[in-house]
Amino acid sequence: MTETLLQEAREAFQLCIDAEAENRAEALDDLRFARLGEQWPREVLAKRRREVRPCLTINRLPAFIRQVVNDARQNKPAITVHPADSGADVATAEIFSGLIRNIEYASDADVAYDTALECAVTGGLGYFRIGLDYARECGFEQTIRIQRVADPFTVYADPYSTAADSSDWNLAFVTEAMPRAVFEKRFKGAEAVDWRSSYQGLGGPWMDGDRVLVAEYWTREETTARLLGLSDGQAVEESVWRARRDQFAAQGLSVVAERVVRGSRVRQRLLTGAEVLETCDWPGRFIPIVPVFGEEVTVEGKRVFKSLVRDAKDPQRMFNYWRTASTELVALSPKAPFIGPKGAFDTDVEKWSTANTESHPFIEYDGPQPPQRQAFDGPPAGALQEAMNASDDMKAIMGLHDAALGAPSNETSGRAITARQREGDVSTFHFVDNLSRSIRHAGRILIDLIPKVYSTPRMIRVLGPEGAPQVVAVNQPTAVTGADGRTLQRVYDLGVGAYDLTVEAGPSYTTRRQDAAEQMLTFVRAFPQAAPVVGDLLARNLDWPGSAEIARRLQAMLPPGTVGPDPQVIAAQQQVQQLTAQLQQATQALAASQSTRQLDLARLQLETRRLEIEAFQAQTERLAARSQAG
């Protein structure tokens, strides 16, 4: 059985290698060219070094790469969850959104996203992945983590995939070159047989003899399950019904319908060339590895992924060549040969032969006229012009011109400068949009995982859109204060209902706050009469030390009723109205009572209600006064 599985995995791995061979070779060349500066052909480089001639590399490509990547860093895609059926609700959708934000924060997901995008811009393809970890060292509760893939060449995707993300992947490989000592410590008793040693053509040039190549083999298989329809309209799987039978029974729910549905089972196996080290059933229905594509082109049924710099490599080579040529010509100008009549150099041959390399106080010559050095014609204008042409070619190919790179231009107004800068963002927006697509699929993976990982009653931390943390109880009744001040019992059940998501790429909360402050300042300059009314909002959005205190003081200076009624005052007034109604009922009961005992009891109730009303009226007046004072 193990040998059959290994043989199946080897054949699938070889299929992945064959399908990705061209893309991986081009991506590796792009990476070495743009990041490592390996931009001269080896033959030319070796020849020029033998001739002691310069080979300058003026690498301009990293600046273009940073322009695209850093623009995406300033406009972070954000996941927002929405209810998608009658079993879902808005409040639980907000819990999903806050939990996903907390997962991203705790996992440093920004690093994973940025690394994947940088690999896509540089080489045409990048990855990040989603994994599970224990929430605490001493507990069994699990949590979800978003992890970065630093080396995209360790991932081998499904060769039959056609989706813009990995939603249709049925197999994948992730390889790791593990040091032999680490391998033997982690997998005690396992045979240290390299994954490539049992099958021809699986190795890589990065391997050495002290490492063992271990492969994660991910598969997704189609399964069937029974779907149960409950009496309240919910649809849950039979496994969920069995796990929560008591909870559903307490709610008075029963099964009213059932049918067979198709699903997916994802499994992860850790392999060497000789055995299966580990087997793990993944709780989700997607393989949790998410690609970030560069520019995608399909040619004769084959997918080609291009980077930002792939078509700009030839202009970069031309730029290096012409700058090297002009530098070489200028550097050799003091070494122009001396010209003189025959025999003029016979007097002091040794000094004349070293005149271009050494400094001599005097040199003798023989003849009526001294030898003359050829005049320097100045920097080679043709070579410099060709270098400028190559530079312009790079900008035109990538769509990033001087304004997008921060260079000054002839525009003078802020709007015109911004419009020129945004031209470069539009020409490279497909890279940022591909990242948004990948994060959207990552959101689908998270929505699928969360009900299965956070399936028990527990306290979780969620983050608001501005990053404010809050601890919420899920999968259990919790007390919630309603708008009318009454305490209600609410259950945030993450396993009930269907949810969908949207991903919006825009500036972060801090950037939006700064933009809001700038627009407020512009508004106040145009309409100064609004300054006393919106001054507290403007101060709250400014990054000053003590801006919150300034906003509080400005709010205290607002006229009464500007901010609106205080929610506490409204709740107190509603309570007073309820007590007044109870007082009227007690008065009517007193009037209708004929018994002395009933009369005394009614008088006591009447006095109690009157004291409660007076107390609430005093509290209401105090809250109203505090609200008017800011």
Beta strands, then each sheet from edge to edge (+ up, - down):
strand 1: 77-83
strand 2: 125-134
strand 3: 142-148
strand 4: 155-156
strand 5: 171-179
strand 6: 211-230
strand 7: 235-237
strand 8: 255-271
strand 9: 276-282
strand 10: 289-293
strand 11: 295-299
strand 12: 302-306
strand 13: 338-339
strand 14: 372-373
strand 15: 458-463
strand 16: 469-474
strand 17: 477-481
strand 18: 487-491
strand 19: 499-505
sheet 1: 1+ 19-
sheet 2: 3+ 2- 10+
sheet 3: 4+ 5- 6+ 7-
sheet 4: 4+ 5- 6+ 8- 9+
sheet 5: 11+ 12-
sheet 6: 13+ 14-
sheet 7: 15+ 16-
sheet 8: 17+ 18-
end
